[in-house]
Amino acid sequence: MTATTTAPAPTPAPPPRRRRRSYRALQPGPGGVVLRYVLLAVASVVTLFPFYAMVVLSLKPAAAVEFPGSLLPWPIEFDAYTTVLDSRDILRWLLNTTIYSVVSVVAVLLLAAMAGYAFAKKRFPGRETMFWSFLAMVMVPYHVTLIPTFILIAKVGGVDTYWGLILPTLANAQAVFLMRQFIQGLPDELFEAAKIDGASEWRMFVRIVLPLCKPILATLGVFVFLWHWNDLLWPLIIGQSGDMRTLTVGIASLQKEQVPLNVMLAGSVVAFVPIFAAYLVGQRYFTEGVTMSGIKG
């Protein structure tokens, strides 16, 4: 008997390699890279120049401004800052602005987080209607509601008070929207496991929602702080006495009193420092919070 040999099965041909798409056409050449950095440098100079001029002119003696000589960083004098920091009015305005901003940030973040958690993870009748009706407040111009709000606050005795200054600014539709978008991306399994363990709603909110929302809370905190610190119109209307003025209102009022320019700019620098410090504190989560709140939900 002759042994029969079977021919080996033909090996399948390897699949054709997919040619990688070349994106070189989208990459700028050497000239484009240089142009990009030139434009960025010009934009940076244009953006930073007002701040440079504010600081330099605040360090100059009280004299007429001459360009470009007045923009040179010498000679330097700190008399304007001494005048600002020794003024009782400036310190009072700084205290009012700090109370207005810090209390508003804490209250807005707490209320927005609670509302965002309810709209994102809770089921109740009319939830969507209520949410979109509340969000429609964003389309209402801020100036339209000033007079009705002032009338309501005045009737309950809130003029020239801290609570009358803070209370109308706590209903922040944009903050609620961002919190809702962020919390929607949190896995439901976390809340189901917490319910099985017997956690209450408040405990789930404090132990699960708030720690996971640090990026968006930091981002909103910076936004709300900047808005309240720089707010001019509402503090101008509700604070009718000198002791209830904020920094922005007080510095604006100095123009009527013929205060030297270097003193006004020194006050502006003092008002700018806390804003810059708040951004430095929250910059760790700032970009992450903006990105994640935009892609979730």
Protein Blocks (a to p, Z undefined) as FASTA:
>chain_A
ZZdddddddddddddddddddfklmpccfklmmmmmmmmmmmmmmmmmmmmmmmmmmmpc
cdddddfklmpcbdcdfklmmmmmmpmklmmmmmmmmmmmmmmmmmmmmmmmmmmmmmmm
pccehklmmmmmmmmmmmpcfklmmmmmmmmmmmnopghifklmmmmmmmcfklmmmmmm
mmmmpcfklmmmmmmnopafklmmmmmmmmmmmmmmmmmmmmmmmmmmmpmklmmmmmmb
fklpcfklmmmmmmmnopafklmmmmmmmmmmmmmmmmmmmmmmmmmmmmmmmmgZZ
